[in-house]
């Protein structure tokens, strides 16, 4: 779906990325699962899942893991205007981007 001019988007999942586990395995976030659980918690916007967009980009973590950084947004509306992604941080807390990701801006 093409972005409409001036279309305001609200972040529902801030930057998340894969992590190395204590035993050296890769743990990547299941973005589809996170969005599904998020929609379960926000039935007022469940009727417009096509307005949700996941944007991906490549990144390397401090421990050398090459991973994707994913941010999820939705088209703004009165039903979600005051939303704060931290309300649902338990869905993605483990995968939140490292501080240096934000510093690299």
Backbone as a ProteinNet text record, in pm:
[ID]
protein_1_A
[PRIMARY]
XXXXXXXXXXXXXXXXXXXXXXXXXXXXXXXXXXXXXXXXXXXXXXXXXXXXXXXXXXXXXXXXXXXXXXXXXXXXXXXXXXXXXXXXXXXXXXXXXXXXXXXXX
[TERTIARY]
84.3	0	89	66.5	146.5	113.9	216.2	197.2	129.2	28	-41.4	34.8	35.1	105.5	52	143.5	106.2	48.4	56.3	1.2	86.9	27.4	98.8	94.5	209.2	219.4	262.7	217	251.2	328.2	437.4	516.5	443	425	363.4	465.5	572.2	684.7	811.9	884.1	1008.6	1113.8	1226.7	1332.3	1364	1352.8	1388.5	1480.8	1561.5	1652	1689.6	1750.9	1794.1	1902.8	1916.9	2016.9	2088.4	2208.2	2278.4	2239.5	2202.8	2167.6	2295.7	2281.3	2397.2	2478.1	2409.9	2481.1	2524.9	2521.8	2573.3	2478	2353	2253.8	2187.8	2132.2	2064.9	1917.4	1867.8	1725.7	1671.2	1588.9	1529.4	1385	1338.6	1200.1	1101.5	991.3	882.8	787.5	813.7	739.5	591.3	559.4	418.2	346.4	410.9	351.2	330.5	431.1	421.4	303.4	290.6	180.4	45.7	38.7	-86	-127.7	-32.9	-63.9	-101.4	-32.7	-62	-205.6	-244.9	-382.4	-484.6	-451.5	-541.7	-565.8	-462.7	-473.3	-541	-548.6	-604.1	-713.1	-825.2	-931.8	-992.2	-974.8	-1027.7	-959	-838.6	-768.7	-753.6	-810.7	-797.2	-859.5	-951.2	-1017.4	-932	-812.3	-726.9	-582.2	-564.2	-427.5	-347	-414	-341.9	-272.4	-303.3	-241.3	-117	-82.7	38	154.4	268.1	387.1	507.4	579.5	705.8	818.5	908.5	1022.5	1146.5	1224	1341.3	1468.5	1575.2	1706.4	1813.2	1928.9	2038.9	2118.5	2168.7	2249.9	2336.5	2448	2534.9	2540.1	2509	2508.5	2650.8	2663.5	2795.7	2872.8	2801.1	2869.6	2890.7	2867.7	2899.8	2790.2	2671.6	2560.5	2502.6	2502.1	2437	2288.8	2205.6	2063.2	1982.9	1852.5	1763	1709.2	1698.1	1628.6	1491.3	1387.6	1249.8	1177.9	1108.5	1022.1	884	779.4	643.2	562.4	491.2	407.3	267.5	175.9	38.7	-4.2	-92.8	-146	-218.9	-191.2	-253.2	-403.6	-472.6	-617.4	-659.9	-781.2	-829.3	-826.6	-843.2	-847.1	-710.7	-603.9	-468.7	-379.9	-437.4	-363.5	-268.8	-307.8	-226.7	-146.2	-128.7	-62.7	85.2	130	270.7	317	415.8	460.6	504.4	544	586.8	472	348	231.9	235.8	295.3	299.9	442.7	533.5	675	701.3	613.4	634.8	632.8	573.4	568.4	703.7	788.1	913.1	1034.2	1019	1125.3	1261	1263.5	1389.1	1465.3	1392.9	1456.2	1476.3	1447.7	1464	1607	1618	1748.9	1843.3	1970.2	2074.7	2082.5	2129.3	2142.6	2228.5	2331.2	2418.6	2348.7	2239.6	2159.9	2102.6	2050.5	1989.7	2097.1	2214.9	2324.9	2377.7	2373.2	2422.8	2329.9	2201.7	2096.9	2114.5
-116.5	0	123	215.1	335.8	431.5	499.7	598.2	720.6	765.6	886.4	1008	1114.6	1237.1	1287.9	1318	1372.5	1271.1	1143.2	1039.2	1026.3	1056.3	1047.6	903.3	855.1	719.1	725	627	615.7	485.5	491.4	372.1	286.3	158.5	66.4	-32.6	-56.6	-136.8	-62	-6.4	63.6	-35.6	13.9	-70.2	-191.8	-310.3	-436.9	-512.7	-601.8	-680.9	-810.4	-899.4	-1027.8	-1012.5	-1116	-1117.3	-1252.4	-1252.6	-1378.3	-1425.9	-1552.3	-1607.1	-1643.3	-1678.1	-1710.8	-1827.5	-1915.7	-2031.3	-2008.6	-1881.7	-1846.9	-1866.9	-1899.1	-1915.6	-1781.5	-1772.2	-1648.4	-1656.1	-1550.3	-1539.3	-1415.8	-1438.9	-1328.8	-1307.5	-1183.3	-1158.5	-1209.5	-1263.4	-1306.9	-1188.4	-1106.4	-982.1	-1008.8	-1111.7	-1144.3	-1177.9	-1253.8	-1288.6	-1163.5	-1075.5	-952	-867.4	-852.8	-773.1	-838.6	-969.7	-1040.9	-1018.4	-1032.8	-1008.6	-862.3	-770.4	-628.3	-600.2	-657.3	-638.4	-697.7	-808.7	-865.9	-767.9	-692.9	-595.4	-464.9	-442.2	-316.4	-345.1	-401.3	-440	-322.4	-201.8	-84.3	-58.3	-109.9	-93.2	-225.2	-330.6	-462.9	-468.5	-376.1	-374	-309.9	-265.8	-206	-255.7	-386.7	-440.8	-405.7	-375.5	-340	-204.5	-130.1	1.6	-8.9	-131.3	-155.5	-182.4	-123.8	-141.1	-175.9	-278.7	-315	-273.8	-191.5	-144.1	-213.8	-273.2	-351.8	-291.1	-306.4	-263.1	-351	-361	-443.9	-368.3	-442.5	-383.4	-491.8	-451.8	-545	-504.4	-597.8	-569.1	-556.9	-511.6	-494.1	-625	-736.6	-866.5	-930	-852.4	-898.1	-970.7	-979.7	-1046.8	-958.3	-1010	-939.6	-973.6	-872.5	-893.9	-786	-800.2	-698.1	-617.2	-486.7	-400.5	-378.8	-398.5	-385.3	-282.8	-190.7	-94.4	-110.5	-110.2	-129.1	-3.1	44.9	164.2	135.8	224.5	218.6	360	370.6	502.2	558.6	683.1	748.8	761.8	756.1	774.7	814.6	863.2	904.4	790	666.5	550	511.6	572	535.2	658.7	775.5	902	919	876.4	896.8	773.5	680.5	554.6	573.3	503.3	499.7	354.2	325	187.4	116.5	190.5	128.4	57.6	89.4	21.9	-128.8	-166.6	-307.1	-358.7	-297.1	-333.1	-478.9	-538.3	-677.7	-770.9	-728.1	-810.2	-819.7	-719.5	-712.6	-668.6	-658.3	-605.9	-671.6	-803	-875.6	-829.8	-792.8	-760.2	-611.3	-527.7	-383.6	-352.6	-255.8	-219.8	-170.3	-202.9	-157.8	-5.6	51.6	197.3	253.8	180.4	233.8	243	167.4	181.1	323	368.8	503.4	610.5	584.4	679.9	695.3	586.5	589.2	670.2	681.4	757.1	775.6
0	0	0	-88.7	-99.9	13.6	60	165.4	107.1	176.3	133.2	181.5	102.6	139.9	272.9	363.4	492.7	590	557.1	642.9	769.3	884	1011.1	1060.6	1107.8	1159.6	1305.5	1381.5	1522.4	1541.1	1614.9	1642.9	1744.4	1711.6	1807.3	1862.6	1788.2	1838.1	1797.8	1897.1	1862.5	1814.9	1773.8	1715.9	1802.8	1739.6	1803.9	1709.5	1765	1680.8	1750.6	1675.1	1728	1833.2	1914.1	2021.6	2021.4	2075.7	2100.5	2240	2250.5	2380.5	2457	2582.8	2665.4	2609.9	2533.1	2477.1	2331.4	2286.5	2154.7	2038.4	2065.9	1959.3	1929.2	1810	1769	1805.3	1868.6	1901.6	1830.1	1728.3	1651.7	1697.9	1701.8	1742.2	1637	1681.8	1593	1577.7	1478.2	1459.7	1434.4	1359.1	1333.1	1463.3	1550.7	1680.2	1765.4	1767.3	1845	1795.3	1663.9	1608.4	1640.1	1627.9	1658.2	1803.5	1896.7	2038.8	2061	1991.8	2005.4	1960.2	1847.6	1799	1895.4	1959.2	2059.8	2174	2209.8	2318.6	2276.9	2145.9	2095.1	1992.1	2037.4	1944.7	1868.2	1920.4	1851.8	1717.9	1697.8	1569.7	1494.6	1548.3	1487.2	1347.3	1318.5	1188	1079.2	1110.4	1007.7	1012.7	1009.8	1013.6	888.5	779.3	656.5	668.8	772.3	793.7	881.5	920.1	999.8	905.5	936.8	851.6	938.8	899.8	964	869.9	920	841.7	895.4	804.6	842.8	785	859.6	813.6	876.8	814.6	864.2	970.4	1068.4	1174.8	1235.7	1295.8	1366.9	1513.3	1601.5	1744.7	1797.9	1922	1984.6	1992.6	2003.3	2010.5	1873.4	1765.1	1630.8	1555.5	1612.3	1545.6	1435.3	1313	1202	1208.9	1221.5	1243.3	1171.4	1175.1	1123.8	1240.3	1219.1	1313.9	1253.8	1334.3	1287.6	1374	1309	1375.9	1314.8	1398.2	1351	1379.3	1276.1	1289.6	1237.6	1273.2	1223.1	1188	1091	1054.2	1175.2	1205.9	1321.3	1301.6	1412	1412.6	1552.1	1566.9	1698.6	1798.5	1749.6	1837.3	1894.3	1842.4	1885.2	1903.8	1899.4	1899	2018.3	2134.1	2254.7	2294	2202.9	2235.7	2268	2371.9	2411.3	2398.7	2313.6	2293.2	2421.8	2521.5	2646.7	2717.9	2680.8	2739.2	2711.5	2601.1	2560.9	2550	2621	2611.5	2649.3	2729.2	2767.2	2646.6	2535.9	2415	2344.4	2362	2285.2	2367.6	2497.8	2585.6	2560.8	2549.8	2533	2408.1	2303.5	2175.4	2151.3	2248.9	2227.6	2184.1	2095.2	2039.9	2150	2131.6	2223.4	2222	2330.4	2341.1	2227.7	2187	2081.5	1946.1	1928.2	1804.4	1797.6	1909.7	1914.6	1904.4	1960.6	1954.5	1812.5	1735.8	1597.1	1507.5	1551.8	1486.1	1345.3
[MASK]
+++++++++++++++++++++++++++++++++++++++++++++++++++++++++++++++++++++++++++++++++++++++++++++++++++++++++

